Amino acid sequence: MRNTRTYSEQRQAAYFRAARDFWKIAAQTLDDVQNDVELASENTVRWAITTSAKSANIANDLAQSGHDECIASTRAVSDNVRARRIHSDAITAFNKRVNERGEVDLDDVLDQVQRERRERV
């Protein structure tokens, strides 16, 4: 059977697939920080935030590259939105776990991460 999609559509599908995989990795990074020792460690919390953010940024870049290829179908956009939502839910759950543990000031860690990011630029 012959492929009826254009090369642009095939590249877009590949970009979107990769983006969804990276959003999954970003969510998984946060979801894996579960036990009290991890949640009480400022270094672990910072690592989880920065590692997840790196994966999410790669996902966003891949998704943008997919959109640059051609007009995306509603289904493709919907699949990407669902993957982003899973990552967003993971962020919310992670923040809740850290705050409930109460040993790491999440706002301080986020401020440090932002400062470090600005210094690198």
Secondary structure, 3 states (H helix, E strand, C coil): CCCCCCHHHHHHHHHHHHHHHHHHHHHHHHHCCCCHHHHCCHHHHHHHHHHHHHHHHHHHHHHHHHHHHCCCCHHHHHHHHHHHHHHHHHHHHHHHHHHHHCCCCHHHHHHHHHHHHHHHC
